[in-house]
Amino acid sequence: MTMSNTGGRRRPPTIHDVAREAGVSRGTVSRVLNGGHYVSPTAQEAVNAAIRKTGYVVNRHARSLITGRSDSIGFLLTEPQERFFEDPNFNVLLRGCTQALAAHDIPLLLMLAGTEDERRRITRYITAGHVDGVLLVSSHSGDPVAEELREAGVPLVACGKPIGLGSKVSYVAADDRDGARDMVRHLLSLGRRRIGVVTGPLDTPGGVERLAGYKEVLAEAGIETDDRLVVSGDYSRASGEAGAERLLAQAPDLDAVFVASDLMAQGVLTALERAGRRVPQDVAVGGFDDSSAALAARPQLTTIRQPYDRISAEMVRVLLAQIGGEDPAAVILPTELVKREST
């Protein structure tokens, strides 16, 4: 810090202090701060050393006035607020995206928009230029947010393929369909034939793709899909419990359940225990995500691991590339079957 002439108080170091310490012009310091273009390696090293010595911190507000950018990214969750605190997957994604952006010295703003009013308010805030781009989590078909942001020219990357938008929006996703196929094949390999499913919401890409994978593997095995063995949930624990109760009422002879999220699978285990069904002896249970809920379950869940660290890193990489002028892109990452005590 630098001493001022009034009262001995310290003032924050400025770009002029950095230039003086480095022995270069203010313009050279500015070019280093904005990416190092047209700066010699020697000068860049001198400026970086001067920044460390003086403790200079970039004035983001001043930079934004010059560049027209906010130097921040929005993490937008279009779900009710309680879902953010209940579902461990959202926290894992948020932490991963925050860490990936920290490497670029870019802060991440959490935005929750679970109601129509909240979505309208958040969309207005984003399109006013308060963030440079958006990481969109949990998009539902019919939800206008993704389309409105795209039409407003806001760089956007979705977690999961947004239904109905095709190649118009960048997205990063785990291979939901292939993961579901792996789980159902595993249950069939154990001799189970009456396999129920608790799907995710069927207005989300994960809900649709995981159900499709379930049906495809049953068809390969020559087993016709029985509608009594198919119920839907909303990825909450309560919906998993309610779904299992419906399955037991509609198909009491079921011997396995594929559940489209670990959190819902916890609810399925609760319902099965209350009904006197042993897991895995009477009913095998497979989840999806490999979240903390899988390890907290009793018995611990066999599940499909989503590579959340890679998903977060790729979402940030694709978004920053799009902010830099690149076209929308799609990334699909492989999943992995993790065997534990529930099957």
C-alpha positions as CSV (number, residue, x, y, z in Angstrom):
1,M,0.0,0.0,0.0
2,T,1.1,3.6,-0.6
3,M,1.1,6.4,2.0
4,S,-1.1,9.4,1.2
5,N,-0.4,13.0,2.1
6,T,-3.4,13.3,4.4
7,G,-3.4,11.8,7.9
8,G,-0.9,9.1,7.1
9,R,-3.6,6.8,5.7
10,R,-2.6,4.2,3.2
11,R,-4.2,4.4,-0.3
12,P,-4.6,1.4,-2.6
13,P,-1.8,1.1,-5.1
14,T,-2.6,2.3,-8.6
15,I,-1.6,1.3,-12.1
16,H,0.8,4.3,-12.0
17,D,2.5,2.7,-9.0
18,V,2.9,-0.6,-10.8
19,A,4.3,1.1,-13.9
20,R,6.8,3.0,-11.8
21,E,7.9,-0.1,-9.9
22,A,8.2,-2.1,-13.1
23,G,10.0,0.6,-15.0
24,V,7.5,0.5,-17.9
25,S,4.8,2.8,-19.3
26,R,1.2,2.8,-18.0
27,G,0.1,1.5,-21.4
28,T,2.3,-1.5,-21.0
29,V,0.8,-2.3,-17.6
30,S,-2.7,-1.9,-19.1
31,R,-1.9,-4.4,-21.9
32,V,-0.6,-6.9,-19.5
33,L,-3.8,-6.6,-17.4
34,N,-5.9,-7.1,-20.5
35,G,-4.2,-10.3,-21.7
36,G,-0.6,-9.5,-22.4
37,H,-0.9,-8.8,-26.2
38,Y,2.0,-7.0,-27.8
39,V,4.1,-7.2,-24.6
40,S,7.6,-8.7,-24.4
41,P,8.1,-11.6,-22.0
42,T,10.6,-9.4,-20.1
43,A,8.2,-6.5,-19.7
44,Q,5.3,-8.9,-18.7
45,E,7.5,-10.5,-16.0
46,A,8.4,-7.1,-14.7
47,V,4.8,-6.0,-14.5
48,N,3.7,-9.2,-12.8
49,A,6.5,-8.8,-10.2
50,A,5.5,-5.2,-9.6
51,I,1.9,-6.2,-9.1
52,R,2.9,-8.8,-6.5
53,K,5.2,-6.3,-4.7
54,T,2.7,-3.4,-4.7
55,G,-0.3,-5.5,-3.9
56,Y,-2.2,-3.9,-6.8
57,V,-5.7,-5.2,-7.4
58,V,-7.6,-4.6,-10.7
59,N,-10.5,-2.1,-10.4
60,R,-13.2,-4.2,-12.0
61,H,-15.7,-1.3,-12.2
62,A,-13.2,0.8,-14.1
63,R,-12.2,-2.1,-16.4
64,S,-15.9,-2.8,-17.2
65,L,-16.4,0.8,-18.2
66,I,-13.6,0.4,-20.8
67,T,-14.3,-3.2,-22.0
68,G,-18.1,-3.2,-21.7
69,R,-17.8,-6.4,-19.7
70,S,-18.8,-7.2,-16.1
71,D,-16.0,-9.7,-15.5
72,S,-18.5,-12.0,-13.8
73,I,-20.5,-15.1,-14.7
74,G,-24.0,-16.1,-13.5
75,F,-24.9,-19.6,-12.2
76,L,-28.6,-19.8,-12.9
77,L,-30.8,-22.5,-11.2
78,T,-34.4,-22.6,-12.5
79,E,-35.7,-24.6,-9.5
80,P,-37.4,-23.8,-6.2
81,Q,-34.9,-22.5,-3.7
82,E,-35.4,-25.5,-1.4
83,R,-34.2,-27.8,-4.1
84,F,-30.8,-26.1,-4.1
85,F,-30.3,-27.0,-0.5
86,E,-31.7,-30.5,-0.7
87,D,-30.1,-31.8,-3.9
88,P,-26.3,-32.3,-3.4
89,N,-25.7,-32.3,-7.1
90,F,-26.3,-28.5,-7.4
91,N,-23.7,-27.7,-4.7
92,V,-21.1,-30.0,-6.4
93,L,-21.7,-28.2,-9.7
94,L,-21.6,-24.8,-8.1
95,R,-18.3,-25.6,-6.3
96,G,-16.7,-27.0,-9.5
97,C,-17.7,-24.0,-11.6
98,T,-16.5,-21.6,-9.0
99,Q,-13.1,-23.3,-8.8
100,A,-12.8,-23.4,-12.6
101,L,-13.6,-19.7,-12.9
102,A,-11.3,-18.8,-10.0
103,A,-8.4,-19.9,-12.3
104,H,-9.4,-17.0,-14.6
105,D,-10.0,-14.6,-11.7
106,I,-13.7,-14.4,-12.5
107,P,-16.3,-14.4,-9.7
108,L,-19.5,-16.5,-10.0
109,L,-22.9,-15.1,-9.0
110,L,-25.6,-17.6,-7.8
111,M,-29.0,-16.9,-9.2
112,L,-32.1,-18.8,-8.1
113,A,-35.2,-18.5,-10.2
114,G,-37.9,-21.1,-9.3
115,T,-41.0,-19.0,-9.9
116,E,-42.2,-17.0,-12.9
117,D,-41.6,-13.7,-11.2
118,E,-38.1,-14.7,-10.2
119,R,-37.3,-15.9,-13.7
120,R,-38.6,-12.6,-15.2
121,R,-36.6,-10.5,-12.7
122,I,-33.4,-12.6,-13.2
123,T,-33.7,-12.5,-17.0
124,R,-34.0,-8.7,-16.9
125,Y,-30.9,-8.5,-14.6
126,I,-28.9,-10.7,-16.9
127,T,-29.9,-9.0,-20.2
128,A,-29.0,-5.6,-18.7
129,G,-25.3,-6.7,-18.9
130,H,-24.6,-7.4,-15.2
131,V,-22.9,-10.7,-16.1
132,D,-20.9,-11.7,-19.2
133,G,-22.5,-15.1,-19.6
134,V,-24.7,-17.7,-17.9
135,L,-24.2,-21.3,-16.7
136,L,-27.8,-22.7,-16.8
137,V,-28.7,-25.6,-14.5
138,S,-31.9,-27.7,-14.6
139,S,-33.7,-26.3,-17.6
140,H,-37.2,-27.6,-18.2
141,S,-39.0,-27.8,-21.6
142,G,-41.4,-24.8,-21.8
143,D,-39.1,-22.8,-19.6
144,P,-38.5,-19.6,-21.6
145,V,-35.3,-18.5,-19.9
146,A,-32.8,-20.3,-22.2
147,E,-34.6,-19.0,-25.4
148,E,-34.9,-15.5,-24.1
149,L,-31.2,-15.3,-23.1
150,R,-30.2,-16.7,-26.5
151,E,-32.3,-14.2,-28.4
152,A,-30.8,-11.4,-26.3
153,G,-27.3,-12.5,-27.3
154,V,-26.2,-13.6,-23.9
155,P,-23.5,-16.3,-24.0
156,L,-25.1,-19.4,-22.4
157,V,-24.1,-23.0,-21.6
158,A,-26.6,-25.4,-20.2
159,C,-26.0,-28.4,-18.0
160,G,-27.8,-31.1,-20.0
161,K,-29.2,-30.6,-23.5
162,P,-32.1,-28.1,-23.4
163,I,-35.2,-29.7,-24.9
164,G,-36.4,-28.1,-28.0
165,L,-33.4,-25.8,-28.6
166,G,-31.2,-28.3,-30.5
167,S,-27.9,-26.9,-31.6
168,K,-28.9,-23.3,-30.8
169,V,-27.5,-23.4,-27.2
170,S,-24.2,-24.8,-26.0
171,Y,-24.5,-27.6,-23.5
172,V,-22.4,-30.0,-21.5
173,A,-24.0,-33.3,-20.4
174,A,-23.3,-36.7,-19.0
175,D,-24.4,-39.5,-21.3
176,D,-27.7,-40.1,-19.5
177,R,-29.1,-42.7,-21.9
178,D,-25.9,-44.8,-21.9
179,G,-25.7,-44.6,-18.1
180,A,-29.3,-45.8,-17.8
181,R,-28.5,-48.7,-20.2
182,D,-25.6,-49.7,-18.0
183,M,-27.7,-49.8,-14.9
184,V,-30.5,-51.8,-16.4
185,R,-28.1,-54.3,-17.9
186,H,-26.5,-54.7,-14.5
187,L,-29.9,-55.4,-12.9
188,L,-30.8,-57.9,-15.7
189,S,-27.4,-59.7,-15.1
190,L,-28.5,-60.3,-11.5
191,G,-31.5,-62.2,-12.8
192,R,-34.0,-59.5,-12.1
193,R,-36.9,-59.3,-14.6
194,R,-39.6,-57.2,-13.1
195,I,-37.6,-53.9,-13.1
196,G,-39.4,-50.8,-12.1
197,V,-38.2,-47.3,-12.8
198,V,-38.7,-43.9,-11.0
199,T,-37.9,-41.4,-13.7
200,G,-36.8,-37.8,-13.4
201,P,-39.1,-35.0,-14.6
202,L,-40.1,-35.8,-18.2
203,D,-39.7,-32.2,-19.2
204,T,-36.0,-32.3,-18.5
205,P,-33.3,-33.9,-20.7
206,G,-32.1,-36.3,-17.9
207,G,-35.6,-37.5,-17.3
208,V,-36.3,-38.2,-20.9
209,E,-32.9,-39.8,-21.7
210,R,-32.7,-42.1,-18.7
211,L,-36.2,-43.4,-19.3
212,A,-35.2,-44.1,-22.9
213,G,-32.2,-46.0,-21.9
214,Y,-34.3,-48.1,-19.5
215,K,-36.8,-49.0,-22.3
216,E,-34.1,-49.8,-24.9
217,V,-32.3,-52.4,-22.7
218,L,-35.6,-54.1,-21.8
219,A,-36.4,-54.3,-25.5
220,E,-33.0,-55.8,-26.2
221,A,-33.7,-58.4,-23.6
222,G,-37.1,-59.2,-25.2
223,I,-39.0,-57.7,-22.3
224,E,-42.0,-55.5,-23.1
225,T,-42.2,-52.3,-21.1
226,D,-45.0,-52.6,-18.5
227,D,-46.5,-49.2,-17.8
228,R,-47.3,-50.3,-14.2
229,L,-43.5,-50.4,-13.6
230,V,-43.0,-46.8,-14.8
231,V,-43.6,-43.8,-12.5
232,S,-42.1,-40.3,-12.5
233,G,-40.5,-38.2,-9.8
234,D,-39.0,-34.7,-9.6
235,Y,-35.5,-35.7,-8.3
236,S,-36.5,-35.1,-4.6
237,R,-36.4,-37.7,-1.9
238,A,-40.1,-37.3,-1.2
239,S,-40.9,-38.0,-4.9
240,G,-38.8,-41.2,-4.8
241,E,-40.7,-42.4,-1.7
242,A,-44.0,-41.7,-3.3
243,G,-42.9,-43.3,-6.5
244,A,-41.9,-46.5,-4.8
245,E,-45.3,-46.7,-3.0
246,R,-47.0,-46.4,-6.4
247,L,-44.8,-49.1,-7.9
248,L,-45.5,-51.5,-5.0
249,A,-49.2,-50.9,-5.3
250,Q,-49.3,-51.3,-9.1
251,A,-46.7,-54.1,-9.5
252,P,-46.1,-55.9,-6.1
253,D,-44.0,-58.6,-7.9
254,L,-41.3,-56.1,-8.8
255,D,-37.8,-57.4,-8.0
256,A,-35.7,-54.3,-8.9
257,V,-36.0,-50.5,-9.2
258,F,-33.8,-48.2,-11.3
259,V,-34.1,-44.7,-9.8
260,A,-33.1,-41.7,-11.9
261,S,-31.3,-40.0,-9.0
262,D,-29.6,-41.0,-5.8
263,L,-31.7,-38.6,-3.7
264,M,-34.9,-40.2,-5.0
265,A,-33.4,-43.6,-4.4
266,Q,-33.1,-42.8,-0.7
267,G,-36.8,-42.3,-0.7
268,V,-37.3,-45.6,-2.5
269,L,-35.3,-47.4,0.2
270,T,-37.5,-45.8,2.9
271,A,-40.7,-47.0,1.2
272,L,-39.3,-50.5,0.6
273,E,-38.2,-50.8,4.2
274,R,-41.7,-49.7,5.4
275,A,-43.2,-52.4,3.1
276,G,-41.0,-55.1,4.6
277,R,-39.0,-55.6,1.4
278,R,-35.3,-56.3,1.9
279,V,-32.7,-54.6,-0.3
280,P,-31.1,-56.2,-2.2
281,Q,-32.5,-59.7,-1.4
282,D,-36.1,-58.9,-2.4
283,V,-35.7,-55.8,-4.4
284,A,-32.4,-54.5,-5.9
285,V,-32.1,-50.8,-6.2
286,G,-29.9,-48.7,-8.5
287,G,-29.5,-45.0,-8.5
288,F,-27.9,-42.3,-10.7
289,D,-25.4,-39.5,-10.0
290,D,-23.0,-41.1,-7.4
291,S,-23.7,-38.1,-5.1
292,S,-23.2,-37.9,-1.4
293,A,-26.7,-39.3,-1.1
294,A,-25.5,-42.7,-2.5
295,L,-22.9,-43.1,0.3
296,A,-25.3,-41.9,3.0
297,A,-28.0,-44.4,1.9
298,R,-28.4,-47.7,3.8
299,P,-27.5,-49.9,2.2
300,Q,-25.1,-47.8,0.1
301,L,-26.3,-47.4,-3.4
302,T,-25.1,-49.0,-6.6
303,T,-25.3,-46.1,-9.0
304,I,-24.2,-44.4,-12.2
305,R,-21.4,-41.9,-11.6
306,Q,-21.7,-38.5,-13.4
307,P,-18.3,-36.8,-13.8
308,Y,-19.3,-33.6,-12.1
309,D,-15.7,-32.2,-12.0
310,R,-15.4,-32.6,-15.7
311,I,-18.9,-31.3,-16.4
312,S,-18.2,-28.1,-14.4
313,A,-14.8,-27.5,-16.0
314,E,-16.2,-28.1,-19.5
315,M,-19.2,-25.8,-18.9
316,V,-16.8,-23.0,-17.9
317,R,-14.4,-23.7,-20.8
318,V,-17.2,-23.7,-23.4
319,L,-18.8,-20.5,-21.9
320,L,-15.5,-18.6,-21.9
321,A,-14.8,-19.6,-25.5
322,Q,-18.3,-18.4,-26.5
323,I,-17.7,-15.1,-24.7
324,G,-14.5,-14.9,-26.7
325,G,-16.5,-15.2,-30.0
326,E,-16.6,-18.9,-30.7
327,D,-19.8,-20.7,-31.9
328,P,-22.1,-22.8,-29.6
329,A,-20.7,-26.3,-28.8
330,A,-21.9,-29.5,-27.3
331,V,-20.0,-31.8,-25.0
332,I,-21.2,-35.3,-23.9
333,L,-19.2,-37.1,-21.2
334,P,-19.2,-40.8,-20.3
335,T,-20.7,-42.2,-17.1
336,E,-19.5,-45.1,-15.0
337,L,-21.4,-47.9,-13.2
338,V,-20.4,-48.0,-9.5
339,K,-21.4,-51.3,-7.7
340,R,-22.2,-51.2,-4.0
341,E,-24.5,-53.0,-1.5
342,S,-28.0,-52.2,-2.9
343,T,-27.8,-54.6,-5.8
